[in-house]
Amino acid sequence: MEQSNKNKPVLEVKNLTKRYDDRREDQREEVISNLNFTMYPGEFVCILGPSGCGKSTFLRCIGGFENFQGDILVNGSPVTKAGTDRIMVFQDFNQLLPWKTAEKNVQYPLKIQGIKDKEKLQKISDEYLEKVDLLAYKNFYPHQLSGGMKQRVAIARALALNPQIVLMDEPFASLDAMSRNRLQAELLQIHNKENLSVVFITHNIQEAICLGTRILVISRTGDIKMDVQNTIPKPVTPASENYGKMWDMFHSALYEA
């Protein structure tokens, strides 16, 4: 895929291979096989693939949570461990600390990073809770929030760390349709305003087309089967021109993956 020379890659994955040596004999040992991938600043890359193809493992390798063979570079620096330049948002609603308010959940990782000034912490948490339309709920505890609201706090917490890449592993999969559509729209607004670089895993073709500027399909053998630029103007709806054609293409690719 051609890219402007003006942009340097924010993420480079070279010959990535991931093996699990403790798998049963009837399962393949290689989860990811010699995968190569380059991502540029501001891209919203959605990843589709059948269950068990290594999508989440790929994300965890980028995040620094897995050992792997090959090279992963973020802005030219090798990934050797987890770091705040790559922040993950998970599907699980329980990723927040239950004994801390929404505000304190956003502030906690900032404190770990060395920010101690209370006014600065307050300013940052207010800014990012406002971005996800939850400033009025900053003193609420996780058990007082809906599933969608919890995910929005998790997104605010991730963005507050100013990461180079946001890694999202099916963050909206457990939400009802209305909450999912709202969060998709909010995430797109934040992406456009902040020029975020996002890698987003989903099983939902419609979600990938609505969110992604670029869509990958990973095959059952753990390599990239398809890498497509999404040129449909946003906001995307099923009535958008070429939506049906693109949906059919990815649907066929997933069945053949």
C-alpha positions as CSV (number, residue, x, y, z in Angstrom):
1,M,0.0,0.0,0.0
2,E,1.3,3.4,-1.0
3,Q,1.7,6.1,1.6
4,S,2.9,9.7,1.5
5,N,6.6,10.0,2.1
6,K,5.8,12.9,4.4
7,N,4.6,10.5,7.1
8,K,6.9,8.2,9.0
9,P,5.3,5.0,10.3
10,V,4.0,5.1,13.8
11,L,4.0,1.3,13.9
12,E,6.1,-1.3,12.0
13,V,5.6,-5.0,12.4
14,K,8.3,-7.1,10.6
15,N,8.2,-10.9,10.3
16,L,6.1,-11.3,13.4
17,T,5.7,-14.9,14.5
18,K,4.0,-16.0,17.7
19,R,4.1,-19.6,18.9
20,Y,2.5,-21.3,21.9
21,D,4.6,-24.3,22.8
22,D,2.1,-25.7,25.3
23,R,-0.8,-26.2,22.9
24,R,-2.3,-29.6,22.3
25,E,-0.9,-31.7,19.4
26,D,-4.2,-31.3,17.4
27,Q,-3.8,-27.5,17.5
28,R,-1.4,-25.5,15.4
29,E,1.6,-24.2,17.2
30,E,2.0,-21.0,15.3
31,V,-0.8,-18.4,16.1
32,I,0.8,-15.7,13.9
33,S,3.0,-16.5,11.0
34,N,5.5,-14.1,9.5
35,L,3.2,-11.2,9.6
36,N,4.2,-7.8,8.2
37,F,2.3,-4.6,8.7
38,T,3.0,-0.8,8.6
39,M,0.7,1.8,10.1
40,Y,0.9,5.6,9.7
41,P,-0.1,8.4,12.1
42,G,-3.8,9.1,12.2
43,E,-4.9,5.8,10.7
44,F,-7.8,3.9,12.2
45,V,-7.1,0.3,11.3
46,C,-9.8,-2.3,11.9
47,I,-8.9,-5.9,12.0
48,L,-11.4,-8.7,11.1
49,G,-10.8,-12.4,11.2
50,P,-12.3,-15.7,12.2
51,S,-12.2,-16.8,15.9
52,G,-8.8,-18.2,16.8
53,C,-6.9,-16.5,14.0
54,G,-4.6,-14.5,16.3
55,K,-6.2,-11.0,16.2
56,S,-6.1,-10.5,20.0
57,T,-2.7,-12.1,20.2
58,F,-1.5,-9.7,17.5
59,L,-2.8,-6.8,19.6
60,R,-1.1,-8.1,22.8
61,C,2.2,-8.4,20.9
62,I,2.0,-4.8,19.9
63,G,1.0,-3.9,23.5
64,G,4.1,-5.6,24.8
65,F,2.2,-8.3,26.7
66,E,3.5,-11.3,24.8
67,N,6.9,-12.6,23.8
68,F,7.3,-13.0,20.0
69,Q,9.7,-13.5,17.2
70,G,10.3,-10.7,14.7
71,D,10.3,-7.0,15.3
72,I,7.7,-4.5,16.4
73,L,8.7,-0.8,16.2
74,V,6.7,2.2,17.6
75,N,8.1,5.4,16.1
76,G,11.3,3.5,15.3
77,S,11.8,2.2,18.9
78,P,11.6,-1.6,19.5
79,V,8.7,-2.9,21.6
80,T,10.2,-5.0,24.4
81,K,7.6,-4.5,27.1
82,A,4.3,-2.8,27.8
83,G,4.4,1.0,27.9
84,T,2.2,4.1,27.9
85,D,2.9,4.8,24.3
86,R,0.6,1.9,23.5
87,I,-2.6,1.8,25.6
88,M,-5.2,-1.0,25.5
89,V,-8.9,-0.8,25.9
90,F,-10.6,-4.2,26.5
91,Q,-14.1,-5.6,26.0
92,D,-14.5,-6.3,29.7
93,F,-16.6,-3.8,31.6
94,N,-14.6,-4.5,34.8
95,Q,-11.3,-3.0,33.6
96,L,-11.9,0.0,35.9
97,L,-10.8,0.0,39.6
98,P,-14.1,-0.5,41.4
99,W,-13.0,1.4,44.6
100,K,-12.2,4.6,42.6
101,T,-14.5,7.1,41.0
102,A,-14.5,7.8,37.3
103,E,-12.3,10.8,37.9
104,K,-9.8,8.8,40.1
105,N,-9.7,6.0,37.5
106,V,-8.5,8.5,34.9
107,Q,-6.0,10.1,37.3
108,Y,-4.5,6.9,38.7
109,P,-2.2,5.9,35.8
110,L,-1.2,9.6,35.5
111,K,0.0,9.4,39.1
112,I,2.0,6.3,38.3
113,Q,3.6,8.2,35.5
114,G,4.8,10.8,38.1
115,I,2.1,13.5,37.9
116,K,1.5,14.6,41.5
117,D,0.1,18.1,41.2
118,K,-3.6,17.9,42.1
119,E,-4.6,20.8,39.9
120,K,-2.9,19.3,36.9
121,L,-4.5,15.9,37.6
122,Q,-7.9,17.6,37.9
123,K,-7.5,19.5,34.7
124,I,-6.4,16.4,32.7
125,S,-9.2,14.1,34.0
126,D,-11.8,16.8,33.5
127,E,-10.6,17.4,29.9
128,Y,-10.8,13.7,28.9
129,L,-14.0,12.9,30.7
130,E,-15.5,15.8,28.9
131,K,-14.3,14.4,25.6
132,V,-16.4,11.3,26.3
133,D,-19.3,13.3,27.7
134,L,-19.0,12.0,31.2
135,L,-17.7,15.1,33.1
136,A,-21.0,15.2,35.0
137,Y,-20.4,11.7,36.3
138,K,-16.8,12.1,37.4
139,N,-17.6,11.4,41.1
140,F,-19.6,8.2,40.2
141,Y,-18.1,4.8,41.0
142,P,-18.0,2.0,38.3
143,H,-21.0,0.2,39.9
144,Q,-23.1,3.3,39.4
145,L,-22.3,3.5,35.7
146,S,-23.8,1.6,32.7
147,G,-21.6,-0.7,30.6
148,G,-21.3,1.9,27.9
149,M,-20.3,4.6,30.4
150,K,-17.6,2.3,31.9
151,Q,-16.2,1.9,28.5
152,R,-16.1,5.6,27.9
153,V,-14.2,6.1,31.2
154,A,-11.8,3.4,30.0
155,I,-11.3,5.4,26.7
156,A,-10.8,8.6,28.6
157,R,-8.2,7.0,30.9
158,A,-6.4,5.7,27.8
159,L,-6.4,9.0,26.0
160,A,-5.3,11.0,29.1
161,L,-1.9,9.2,28.9
162,N,-1.4,10.7,25.4
163,P,-0.4,7.3,23.8
164,Q,1.1,7.0,20.3
165,I,-1.3,4.2,19.5
166,V,-4.6,3.1,21.1
167,L,-5.2,-0.6,21.0
168,M,-8.8,-1.7,21.2
169,D,-9.9,-5.3,21.6
170,E,-13.6,-5.5,20.7
171,P,-14.4,-2.7,23.2
172,F,-18.1,-2.4,22.2
173,A,-18.9,-6.1,21.6
174,S,-20.8,-6.5,24.9
175,L,-22.9,-3.4,24.5
176,D,-26.5,-3.1,23.2
177,A,-26.9,-1.7,19.7
178,M,-27.8,1.8,20.7
179,S,-24.9,2.2,23.1
180,R,-22.6,0.7,20.6
181,N,-23.7,3.1,17.8
182,R,-23.3,6.0,20.2
183,L,-19.8,5.0,21.3
184,Q,-18.8,4.4,17.7
185,A,-19.8,8.0,16.8
186,E,-18.0,9.4,19.8
187,L,-14.9,7.5,19.0
188,L,-14.9,8.7,15.5
189,Q,-15.3,12.3,16.7
190,I,-12.3,11.9,19.1
191,H,-10.2,10.2,16.4
192,N,-10.8,13.0,13.9
193,K,-10.2,15.8,16.5
194,E,-7.1,14.2,18.1
195,N,-5.7,12.5,15.0
196,L,-5.5,9.3,16.9
197,S,-3.7,6.2,15.6
198,V,-6.0,3.3,16.5
199,V,-5.8,-0.5,16.0
200,F,-9.3,-1.9,16.6
201,I,-10.3,-5.5,16.6
202,T,-13.9,-6.5,15.8
203,H,-15.9,-9.4,14.5
204,N,-18.5,-7.0,13.2
205,I,-18.1,-6.1,9.5
206,Q,-20.4,-3.1,9.7
207,E,-18.4,-1.8,12.7
208,A,-15.2,-2.1,10.7
209,I,-16.6,-0.3,7.7
210,C,-18.1,2.5,9.8
211,L,-15.0,3.1,11.9
212,G,-11.9,2.1,9.9
213,T,-9.9,4.2,7.5
214,R,-8.2,0.9,6.7
215,I,-9.4,-2.7,7.2
216,L,-7.4,-5.9,7.5
217,V,-8.5,-9.5,7.3
218,I,-6.4,-12.0,9.2
219,S,-6.6,-15.6,8.0
220,R,-6.9,-18.7,10.1
221,T,-3.1,-19.3,9.4
222,G,-2.3,-16.0,11.2
223,D,-1.2,-13.8,8.3
224,I,-2.8,-10.9,6.6
225,K,-5.2,-12.0,3.8
226,M,-6.5,-8.6,2.9
227,D,-5.5,-5.0,3.5
228,V,-8.0,-2.4,2.1
229,Q,-8.3,1.3,2.3
230,N,-11.8,2.4,3.3
231,T,-12.7,5.3,1.0
232,I,-16.4,5.5,1.9
233,P,-16.9,9.0,3.3
234,K,-17.8,9.2,7.0
235,P,-20.2,9.0,8.7
236,V,-20.9,5.6,7.1
237,T,-24.3,4.0,7.0
238,P,-25.6,0.9,5.1
239,A,-27.1,3.4,2.6
240,S,-23.6,4.8,1.8
241,E,-22.4,4.3,-1.7
242,N,-20.3,1.1,-2.0
243,Y,-21.2,0.0,1.5
244,G,-22.9,-3.2,0.3
245,K,-20.1,-4.0,-2.1
246,M,-17.5,-3.7,0.6
247,W,-19.6,-5.6,3.1
248,D,-19.9,-8.5,0.6
249,M,-16.2,-8.5,-0.1
250,F,-15.3,-8.8,3.6
251,H,-18.0,-11.4,4.3
252,S,-16.6,-13.5,1.5
253,A,-13.1,-13.1,2.6
254,L,-13.9,-14.1,6.2
255,Y,-15.6,-17.3,5.0
256,E,-12.6,-18.1,2.9
257,A,-10.0,-17.1,5.6
